[in-house]
């Protein structure tokens, strides 16, 4: 398991903000495969409860949706409300 760099964390946070309260979003751009971010579950961690997010490009092969590649992120949000 690896920790995201500061730059990658900023990009991932923008994706999460864009997702809002939805369980998934699909991003499209001309000439690229669609990119899907979805919340796939929750886990317990030593740092507190975490949410699992899958980030993957999808394409169709012989009628089946295929992920290429898939990355799974654990997000533990321990911010405190003021």
N, C-alpha and C positions, 0 to 999 in steps of 0.2 A: 504494500500500500504506500502511495506517495502523496505528499501534501502539494497542493497547487501553489504555483508562484504567485506573487502579488498581482502581476498583469493578468494571469489566467483567472485568479479569484475575482478580479473586477469584471471581467467578461462574463464569468459564470453568474455573478450577482445580478448583472444586467439581464441575463436570460431569466433568472428566477423572478426578478421584478416584472419583466414582461409577461411571465406566466401568471402572476397574480394569484388568485384563488382557484384557478383552473387546475386540473390534474395533468394536463399535457398541452403542449403547443407544437405546431408544425411550422417550420420556417422554410421558405422556398426562395430560390434565386436561380435566374436563368443559367442553364448549362451545368447546374450542380444537382446532385441527388437531394431530395428533401431531408431536412434535419429535424429530428423529433426529440423533444425534452419531455419526459414524463416522470411523475412521482410513482414509484413502484412499490413502496412499502415503508415500514419503519423498523428500526433495530435499537437495541440497548447497547450503549457503549460505556466505557469507563468515564467518559466526559459528560454523559447525560444521554437523553433520548436523541436519536438521529433519524432523519428522513433519507430514504434511498431515492436517487434520481438516475434515470437512464438517459444517456445522450447517444443517439445513433443516427446514421444515414439509413434509409430504407429503400429497397427496390424490390421489384416483383420478379420471381423466377419460377416458371412452370406453375403459375397460379398461387404461389406462396409468397408472403412477405418475408424478406430476408434483411437482417441487420448487418451493416458493414461499415466500420467496426462498431461495436457497442462499448461504451465506457460507463461504469456505474460509480456514482459519487455518494458519499455519506456526508450529510450536512447536519452538524450539531450547532444549534443556535442557542448560545448561553447568554445572549444580551439580556440585560435587565431593563425593565420599563422605569423611567424616572418618576 
